[in-house]
Amino acid sequence: MSENSGESLTSCGVQSDRVWDRQRLLDRYEGDMATVIELCQALREDLPAKTARLTMAAASGDLERLSALAHSVKGICGTMAAEPCRLLALELETAARGGAAAAARGVLPGLLACLDKLLGEMPQ
């Protein structure tokens, strides 16, 4: 699904059973599993605070903050080869940047579910 397809991914956009492309991430780091595990550990440490801030920004209606946080999450998901999550973060960022509070609040649960699924797929 392309970024400009106009299709909503609010249900986590998972066409397959997985949201994380482990092999793509391994390939990106030339098969260095130690680096991939480090990245996964860093994500596990950082993501809960980011998702809490996303939720607070949405609840308070702070669309500027929500857009910035979604942009950050989008970059993290891109780095981690988690394309469904990245696309949802893009959708959230775009809605928030465009002032579409209701649309942003509609996307957030799907993004949070996708991120939760991502954490479940990664090594401990």
N, CA and C atoms as a LAMMPS dump frame, in Angstrom:
ITEM: TIMESTEP
0
ITEM: NUMBER OF ATOMS
372
ITEM: BOX BOUNDS ff ff ff
-5.0000000000000000e+02 5.0000000000000000e+02
-5.0000000000000000e+02 5.0000000000000000e+02
-5.0000000000000000e+02 5.0000000000000000e+02
ITEM: ATOMS id mol type element x y z
1 1 1 N 0.857 -1.173 0
2 1 2 C 0 0 0
3 1 3 C 0.894 1.224 0
4 2 1 N 0.678 2.144 -0.897
5 2 2 C 1.521 3.322 -0.971
6 2 3 C 1.014 4.395 -0.033
7 3 1 N 1.894 5.35 0.263
8 3 2 C 1.531 6.438 1.154
9 3 3 C 0.391 7.269 0.589
10 4 1 N 0.262 7.309 -0.709
11 4 2 C -0.732 8.162 -1.339
12 4 3 C -1.944 7.401 -1.83
13 5 1 N -2.138 6.191 -1.361
14 5 2 C -3.237 5.388 -1.871
15 5 3 C -4.591 5.879 -1.393
16 6 1 N -4.606 6.661 -0.303
17 6 2 C -5.858 7.161 0.215
18 6 3 C -6.588 6.15 1.082
19 7 1 N -6.055 4.936 1.193
20 7 2 C -6.687 3.922 2.019
21 7 3 C -6.293 4.131 3.468
22 8 1 N -7.23 3.924 4.365
23 8 2 C -6.958 4.054 5.781
24 8 3 C -6.349 2.772 6.313
25 9 1 N -5.423 2.916 7.231
26 9 2 C -4.787 1.763 7.852
27 9 3 C -5.171 1.668 9.321
28 10 1 N -6.266 2.283 9.725
29 10 2 C -6.575 2.408 11.141
30 10 3 C -6.763 1.085 11.852
31 11 1 N -6.92 -0.003 11.153
32 11 2 C -7.054 -1.299 11.812
33 11 3 C -5.707 -2 11.94
34 12 1 N -4.631 -1.256 11.884
35 12 2 C -3.246 -1.721 12.001
36 12 3 C -2.702 -2.105 10.633
37 13 1 N -3.501 -2.069 9.595
38 13 2 C -3.011 -2.253 8.246
39 13 3 C -2.291 -3.556 8.013
40 14 1 N -2.583 -4.548 8.787
41 14 2 C -1.849 -5.796 8.686
42 14 3 C -2.531 -6.707 7.678
43 15 1 N -1.917 -6.809 6.501
44 15 2 C -2.411 -7.718 5.473
45 15 3 C -1.898 -9.128 5.736
46 16 1 N -0.767 -9.213 6.397
47 16 2 C -0.205 -10.516 6.758
48 16 3 C -0.287 -10.648 8.272
49 17 1 N 0.336 -11.693 8.775
50 17 2 C 0.311 -11.923 10.214
51 17 3 C 1.337 -11.072 10.957
52 18 1 N 2.254 -10.444 10.257
53 18 2 C 3.364 -9.745 10.917
54 18 3 C 3.399 -8.271 10.538
55 19 1 N 3.91 -7.46 11.476
56 19 2 C 4.105 -6.04 11.186
57 19 3 C 5.579 -5.693 11.083
58 20 1 N 6.45 -6.647 11.465
59 20 2 C 7.884 -6.398 11.48
60 20 3 C 8.563 -7.303 10.463
61 21 1 N 9.362 -6.695 9.587
62 21 2 C 10.115 -7.443 8.59
63 21 3 C 11.533 -7.664 9.124
64 22 1 N 11.676 -8.707 9.914
65 22 2 C 12.946 -9.03 10.571
66 22 3 C 14.076 -9.177 9.56
67 23 1 N 13.804 -9.874 8.462
68 23 2 C 14.85 -10.1 7.473
69 23 3 C 15.313 -8.797 6.833
70 24 1 N 14.379 -7.908 6.563
71 24 2 C 14.742 -6.617 5.981
72 24 3 C 15.649 -5.835 6.931
73 25 1 N 15.323 -5.877 8.23
74 25 2 C 16.16 -5.19 9.206
75 25 3 C 17.533 -5.843 9.298
76 26 1 N 17.575 -7.156 9.313
77 26 2 C 18.864 -7.863 9.325
78 26 3 C 19.69 -7.515 8.089
79 27 1 N 19.048 -7.489 6.942
80 27 2 C 19.753 -7.137 5.71
81 27 3 C 20.313 -5.719 5.789
82 28 1 N 19.534 -4.82 6.349
83 28 2 C 19.956 -3.425 6.474
84 28 3 C 21.229 -3.316 7.308
85 29 1 N 21.365 -4.203 8.296
86 29 2 C 22.54 -4.193 9.169
87 29 3 C 23.489 -5.355 8.862
88 30 1 N 23.463 -5.794 7.605
89 30 2 C 24.379 -6.799 7.074
90 30 3 C 24.438 -8.057 7.936
91 31 1 N 23.269 -8.472 8.412
92 31 2 C 23.169 -9.707 9.165
93 31 3 C 23.669 -9.631 10.594
94 32 1 N 23.95 -8.444 11.072
95 32 2 C 24.485 -8.26 12.427
96 32 3 C 23.353 -8.361 13.451
97 33 1 N 23.122 -9.59 13.93
98 33 2 C 22.025 -9.828 14.858
99 33 3 C 22.216 -9.078 16.169
100 34 1 N 23.46 -8.896 16.601
101 34 2 C 23.706 -8.157 17.844
102 34 3 C 23.186 -6.728 17.738
103 35 1 N 23.396 -6.099 16.591
104 35 2 C 22.891 -4.74 16.385
105 35 3 C 21.374 -4.734 16.359
106 36 1 N 20.776 -5.701 15.689
107 36 2 C 19.316 -5.786 15.627
108 36 3 C 18.743 -5.971 17.03
109 37 1 N 19.358 -6.811 17.823
110 37 2 C 18.878 -7.026 19.194
111 37 3 C 19.023 -5.749 20.014
112 38 1 N 20.114 -5.022 19.832
113 38 2 C 20.293 -3.735 20.512
114 38 3 C 19.192 -2.756 20.13
115 39 1 N 18.886 -2.695 18.84
116 39 2 C 17.818 -1.806 18.375
117 39 3 C 16.475 -2.207 18.989
118 40 1 N 16.217 -3.491 19.042
119 40 2 C 14.965 -3.98 19.633
120 40 3 C 14.886 -3.623 21.114
121 41 1 N 15.993 -3.769 21.817
122 41 2 C 16.013 -3.423 23.238
123 41 3 C 15.772 -1.931 23.437
124 42 1 N 16.399 -1.116 22.609
125 42 2 C 16.201 0.332 22.7
126 42 3 C 14.744 0.689 22.433
127 43 1 N 14.144 0.036 21.457
128 43 2 C 12.738 0.287 21.145
129 43 3 C 11.851 -0.103 22.328
130 44 1 N 12.115 -1.251 22.913
131 44 2 C 11.34 -1.7 24.077
132 44 3 C 11.432 -0.711 25.233
133 45 1 N 12.584 -0.088 25.394
134 45 2 C 12.771 0.885 26.464
135 45 3 C 12.085 2.211 26.164
136 46 1 N 12.133 2.657 24.918
137 46 2 C 11.65 3.991 24.554
138 46 3 C 10.177 4.054 24.163
139 47 1 N 9.674 2.994 23.58
140 47 2 C 8.333 3.048 23.004
141 47 3 C 7.211 3.285 24.018
142 48 1 N 7.228 2.683 25.195
143 48 2 C 6.132 2.94 26.133
144 48 3 C 5.955 4.426 26.473
145 49 1 N 7.05 5.143 26.669
146 49 2 C 6.951 6.579 26.963
147 49 3 C 6.413 7.34 25.756
148 50 1 N 6.852 6.954 24.564
149 50 2 C 6.364 7.63 23.357
150 50 3 C 4.864 7.4 23.166
151 51 1 N 4.41 6.165 23.387
152 51 2 C 2.98 5.898 23.203
153 51 3 C 2.158 6.632 24.257
154 52 1 N 2.689 6.741 25.465
155 52 2 C 1.976 7.506 26.501
156 52 3 C 1.88 8.974 26.105
157 53 1 N 2.952 9.53 25.563
158 53 2 C 2.922 10.933 25.13
159 53 3 C 1.983 11.136 23.947
160 54 1 N 1.939 10.164 23.033
161 54 2 C 0.983 10.235 21.925
162 54 3 C -0.443 10.29 22.465
163 55 1 N -0.745 9.412 23.394
164 55 2 C -2.087 9.343 23.97
165 55 3 C -2.441 10.649 24.684
166 56 1 N -1.502 11.191 25.453
167 56 2 C -1.751 12.447 26.175
168 56 3 C -1.949 13.614 25.209
169 57 1 N -1.138 13.666 24.166
170 57 2 C -1.271 14.751 23.192
171 57 3 C -2.627 14.677 22.488
172 58 1 N -3.052 13.481 22.147
173 58 2 C -4.363 13.322 21.491
174 58 3 C -5.483 13.706 22.444
175 59 1 N -5.394 13.268 23.688
176 59 2 C -6.442 13.56 24.669
177 59 3 C -6.553 15.054 24.954
178 60 1 N -5.426 15.737 24.943
179 60 2 C -5.444 17.175 25.241
180 60 3 C -5.718 18.024 24.007
181 61 1 N -5.739 17.402 22.838
182 61 2 C -5.989 18.15 21.606
183 61 3 C -4.776 18.915 21.111
184 62 1 N -3.586 18.578 21.601
185 62 2 C -2.356 19.249 21.185
186 62 3 C -1.877 18.632 19.871
187 63 1 N -2.449 19.119 18.778
188 63 2 C -2.164 18.535 17.464
189 63 3 C -0.729 18.776 17.01
190 64 1 N -0.148 19.895 17.405
191 64 2 C 1.239 20.162 17.028
192 64 3 C 2.16 19.121 17.679
193 65 1 N 1.948 18.864 18.952
194 65 2 C 2.747 17.862 19.672
195 65 3 C 2.472 16.467 19.112
196 66 1 N 1.206 16.185 18.842
197 66 2 C 0.827 14.882 18.293
198 66 3 C 1.502 14.645 16.951
199 67 1 N 1.527 15.655 16.109
200 67 2 C 2.184 15.551 14.807
201 67 3 C 3.68 15.281 14.971
202 68 1 N 4.33 16 15.888
203 68 2 C 5.767 15.82 16.113
204 68 3 C 6.068 14.418 16.651
205 69 1 N 5.253 13.953 17.58
206 69 2 C 5.453 12.612 18.131
207 69 3 C 5.217 11.542 17.074
208 70 1 N 4.173 11.721 16.274
209 70 2 C 3.883 10.758 15.212
210 70 3 C 5.023 10.728 14.203
211 71 1 N 5.6 11.886 13.925
212 71 2 C 6.749 11.951 13.009
213 71 3 C 7.922 11.146 13.572
214 72 1 N 8.166 11.287 14.855
215 72 2 C 9.239 10.54 15.506
216 72 3 C 8.98 9.031 15.443
217 73 1 N 7.763 8.633 15.745
218 73 2 C 7.402 7.218 15.704
219 73 3 C 7.515 6.68 14.28
220 74 1 N 7.138 7.501 13.317
221 74 2 C 7.249 7.095 11.91
222 74 3 C 8.705 6.786 11.564
223 75 1 N 9.62 7.626 12.011
224 75 2 C 11.037 7.394 11.751
225 75 3 C 11.548 6.13 12.429
226 76 1 N 11.129 5.923 13.658
227 76 2 C 11.53 4.719 14.38
228 76 3 C 11.03 3.477 13.655
229 77 1 N 9.779 3.509 13.248
230 77 2 C 9.194 2.35 12.555
231 77 3 C 9.869 2.103 11.217
232 78 1 N 10.24 3.165 10.523
233 78 2 C 10.978 3.008 9.281
234 78 3 C 12.326 2.355 9.522
235 79 1 N 13.022 2.819 10.537
236 79 2 C 14.315 2.239 10.9
237 79 3 C 14.182 0.766 11.243
238 80 1 N 13.096 0.417 11.933
239 80 2 C 12.907 -0.949 12.414
240 80 3 C 12.256 -1.868 11.383
241 81 1 N 11.995 -1.375 10.179
242 81 2 C 11.364 -2.175 9.112
243 81 3 C 9.979 -2.665 9.529
244 82 1 N 9.221 -1.763 10.133
245 82 2 C 7.846 -2.059 10.558
246 82 3 C 6.902 -1.192 9.725
247 83 1 N 6.735 -1.568 8.468
248 83 2 C 6.024 -0.734 7.507
249 83 3 C 4.567 -0.462 7.883
250 84 1 N 3.782 -1.432 8.337
251 84 2 C 2.396 -1.099 8.711
252 84 3 C 2.333 -0.038 9.811
253 85 1 N 3.22 -0.137 10.782
254 85 2 C 3.266 0.86 11.857
255 85 3 C 3.71 2.218 11.304
256 86 1 N 4.691 2.198 10.425
257 86 2 C 5.178 3.455 9.825
258 86 3 C 4.078 4.16 9.06
259 87 1 N 3.297 3.385 8.317
260 87 2 C 2.212 3.99 7.544
261 87 3 C 1.117 4.568 8.444
262 88 1 N 0.833 3.899 9.54
263 88 2 C -0.144 4.442 10.491
264 88 3 C 0.384 5.711 11.152
265 89 1 N 1.665 5.717 11.501
266 89 2 C 2.26 6.917 12.084
267 89 3 C 2.219 8.069 11.088
268 90 1 N 2.461 7.778 9.819
269 90 2 C 2.35 8.791 8.772
270 90 3 C 0.918 9.329 8.691
271 91 1 N -0.047 8.427 8.742
272 91 2 C -1.453 8.829 8.677
273 91 3 C -1.803 9.736 9.868
274 92 1 N -1.317 9.372 11.052
275 92 2 C -1.555 10.183 12.247
276 92 3 C -0.872 11.536 12.132
277 93 1 N 0.368 11.529 11.702
278 93 2 C 1.112 12.778 11.532
279 93 3 C 0.395 13.709 10.555
280 94 1 N -0.04 13.164 9.446
281 94 2 C -0.715 13.962 8.415
282 94 3 C -2.022 14.548 8.941
283 95 1 N -2.796 13.732 9.639
284 95 2 C -4.07 14.213 10.192
285 95 3 C -3.821 15.316 11.217
286 96 1 N -2.89 15.093 12.109
287 96 2 C -2.61 16.083 13.153
288 96 3 C -2.059 17.372 12.546
289 97 1 N -1.141 17.241 11.612
290 97 2 C -0.566 18.425 10.961
291 97 3 C -1.636 19.209 10.221
292 98 1 N -2.621 18.493 9.669
293 98 2 C -3.701 19.15 8.937
294 98 3 C -4.827 19.67 9.817
295 99 1 N -4.698 19.518 11.121
296 99 2 C -5.719 20.029 12.033
297 99 3 C -6.947 19.147 12.146
298 100 1 N -6.863 17.93 11.665
299 100 2 C -8.002 17.006 11.682
300 100 3 C -7.971 16.192 12.98
301 101 1 N -8.421 16.817 14.063
302 101 2 C -8.346 16.189 15.386
303 101 3 C -9.12 14.874 15.438
304 102 1 N -10.316 14.851 14.893
305 102 2 C -11.128 13.628 14.942
306 102 3 C -10.461 12.504 14.154
307 103 1 N -9.922 12.832 13.004
308 103 2 C -9.227 11.812 12.201
309 103 3 C -8.001 11.3 12.95
310 104 1 N -7.265 12.198 13.576
311 104 2 C -6.082 11.791 14.332
312 104 3 C -6.474 10.871 15.484
313 105 1 N -7.514 11.245 16.213
314 105 2 C -7.974 10.388 17.308
315 105 3 C -8.463 9.043 16.786
316 106 1 N -8.975 9.004 15.573
317 106 2 C -9.419 7.754 14.971
318 106 3 C -8.273 6.835 14.566
319 107 1 N -7.149 7.41 14.189
320 107 2 C -5.984 6.63 13.76
321 107 3 C -5.196 6.099 14.959
322 108 1 N -5.165 6.867 16.029
323 108 2 C -4.307 6.53 17.164
324 108 3 C -4.508 5.112 17.704
325 109 1 N -5.731 4.633 17.927
326 109 2 C -5.862 3.263 18.459
327 109 3 C -5.244 2.203 17.558
328 110 1 N -5.373 2.369 16.264
329 110 2 C -4.765 1.418 15.333
330 110 3 C -3.257 1.457 15.398
331 111 1 N -2.697 2.665 15.51
332 111 2 C -1.247 2.783 15.634
333 111 3 C -0.767 2.141 16.928
334 112 1 N -1.453 2.405 18.013
335 112 2 C -1.052 1.818 19.294
336 112 3 C -1.122 0.291 19.245
337 113 1 N -2.156 -0.243 18.613
338 113 2 C -2.282 -1.701 18.475
339 113 3 C -1.154 -2.259 17.614
340 114 1 N -0.825 -1.545 16.561
341 114 2 C 0.24 -1.987 15.663
342 114 3 C 1.584 -1.971 16.386
343 115 1 N 1.84 -0.925 17.168
344 115 2 C 3.088 -0.843 17.922
345 115 3 C 3.165 -1.944 18.97
346 116 1 N 2.037 -2.247 19.589
347 116 2 C 2.002 -3.336 20.556
348 116 3 C 2.317 -4.665 19.875
349 117 1 N 1.756 -4.856 18.699
350 117 2 C 2.037 -6.071 17.921
351 117 3 C 3.511 -6.134 17.534
352 118 1 N 4.07 -4.995 17.167
353 118 2 C 5.488 -4.906 16.834
354 118 3 C 6.352 -5.366 18.014
355 119 1 N 6.069 -4.864 19.189
356 119 2 C 6.84 -5.266 20.36
357 119 3 C 6.721 -6.75 20.624
358 120 1 N 5.544 -7.305 20.367
359 120 2 C 5.341 -8.731 20.558
360 120 3 C 6.111 -9.592 19.579
361 121 1 N 6.43 -9.057 18.426
362 121 2 C 7.157 -9.817 17.405
363 121 3 C 8.669 -9.759 17.586
364 122 1 N 9.135 -8.796 18.343
365 122 2 C 10.58 -8.598 18.49
366 122 3 C 11.146 -9.476 19.588
367 123 1 N 12.445 -9.814 19.45
368 123 2 C 13.08 -10.615 20.495
369 123 3 C 13.13 -9.857 21.811
370 124 1 N 13.085 -10.602 22.882
371 124 2 C 13.106 -9.994 24.227
372 124 3 C 14.456 -9.433 24.558
